[in-house]
């Protein structure tokens, strides 16, 4: 999303969170981000810095399914502000959501 973004940044983050259920990827053409924004309710936006949690029965077809839960770091009015987690709030919230998805 930002001019300085590169796949090496994603690889570094992926080494920090090694749970095999987590998928990290770099999307320089923003195709996934556009599809994800559509699934979150705004087809005219691009989702980035979002963390999506799906239940075990979610099926990815032509477009991503609506996530069971999600949080983001976006400072953009289209993204639900009640789901914004930043700095010290982000990692504990991700751990909580991951635990809740696994428990279901």
C-alpha positions as CSV (number, residue, x, y, z in Angstrom):
1,X,0.0,0.0,0.0
2,X,2.8,2.3,0.7
3,X,5.7,3.0,-1.7
4,X,8.3,1.6,0.6
5,X,6.4,-1.7,1.3
6,X,8.2,-4.8,0.2
7,X,7.8,-8.6,0.6
8,X,10.8,-8.7,3.0
9,X,8.7,-6.7,5.5
10,X,6.0,-9.3,5.4
11,X,8.5,-12.1,5.8
12,X,9.9,-10.4,8.9
13,X,6.4,-10.1,10.4
14,X,5.6,-13.7,9.6
15,X,8.6,-14.8,11.7
16,X,7.1,-13.1,14.7
17,X,3.7,-14.8,14.4
18,X,4.4,-18.4,13.5
19,X,1.0,-20.0,14.1
20,X,0.4,-22.3,11.1
21,X,-3.2,-21.0,10.8
22,X,-1.9,-17.5,10.0
23,X,-1.3,-16.6,6.3
24,X,0.9,-13.7,5.5
25,X,1.3,-12.3,2.0
26,X,2.4,-9.2,0.1
27,X,-0.3,-7.8,-2.3
28,X,1.5,-5.1,-4.4
29,X,-1.4,-5.1,-7.0
30,X,-4.0,-4.7,-4.3
31,X,-6.2,-7.5,-5.7
32,X,-6.7,-9.3,-2.4
33,X,-7.2,-5.9,-0.6
34,X,-10.0,-4.9,-3.0
35,X,-11.8,-8.3,-2.6
36,X,-11.4,-8.1,1.2
37,X,-12.8,-4.6,1.3
38,X,-15.8,-5.8,-0.7
39,X,-16.4,-8.6,1.8
40,X,-16.2,-6.1,4.6
41,X,-18.9,-3.9,3.0
42,X,-17.1,-1.3,0.8
43,X,-16.4,-2.4,-2.8
44,X,-14.7,1.0,-3.6
45,X,-11.9,0.6,-1.1
46,X,-8.8,-1.4,-0.5
47,X,-8.4,-3.2,2.8
48,X,-4.9,-3.3,4.2
49,X,-3.5,-3.7,7.7
50,X,-6.5,-5.9,8.4
51,X,-6.6,-9.1,10.4
52,X,-9.3,-11.5,9.4
53,X,-10.6,-14.5,11.4
54,X,-12.8,-17.2,9.7
55,X,-14.6,-20.1,11.2
56,X,-13.6,-23.6,10.2
57,X,-16.4,-23.8,7.6
58,X,-15.6,-20.6,5.7
59,X,-15.1,-21.2,2.0
60,X,-12.9,-19.0,-0.2
61,X,-14.3,-19.0,-3.7
62,X,-14.1,-16.2,-6.3
63,X,-14.2,-13.7,-3.4
64,X,-13.3,-14.0,0.2
65,X,-16.1,-14.9,2.6
66,X,-17.2,-12.5,5.3
67,X,-14.9,-13.0,8.2
68,X,-16.2,-14.2,11.6
69,X,-14.2,-11.5,13.2
70,X,-11.8,-8.9,12.1
71,X,-9.7,-5.9,13.3
72,X,-7.7,-3.3,11.5
73,X,-5.2,-0.5,11.9
74,X,-6.8,1.8,9.4
75,X,-7.3,5.4,10.0
76,X,-10.0,5.5,7.3
77,X,-13.7,6.2,7.9
78,X,-15.0,3.3,5.9
79,X,-13.4,0.8,8.3
80,X,-15.5,0.2,11.4
81,X,-13.8,2.3,14.1
82,X,-14.9,-0.1,16.9
83,X,-12.6,-2.7,15.3
84,X,-9.5,-0.5,15.2
85,X,-6.6,-1.7,17.3
86,X,-3.3,0.0,17.4
87,X,0.0,-0.3,19.1
88,X,-0.4,-2.1,22.5
89,X,-4.0,-3.1,21.8
90,X,-3.3,-5.0,18.6
91,X,-1.4,-8.1,19.7
92,X,-3.6,-9.0,22.7
93,X,-6.7,-8.6,20.6
94,X,-5.3,-10.8,17.9
95,X,-4.4,-13.5,20.4
96,X,-7.9,-13.3,21.9
97,X,-9.7,-13.5,18.6
98,X,-7.5,-16.4,17.4
99,X,-8.3,-18.3,20.7
100,X,-12.0,-17.7,20.2
101,X,-12.0,-18.9,16.6
102,X,-10.2,-22.1,17.6
103,X,-12.6,-22.7,20.5
104,X,-15.7,-22.8,18.2
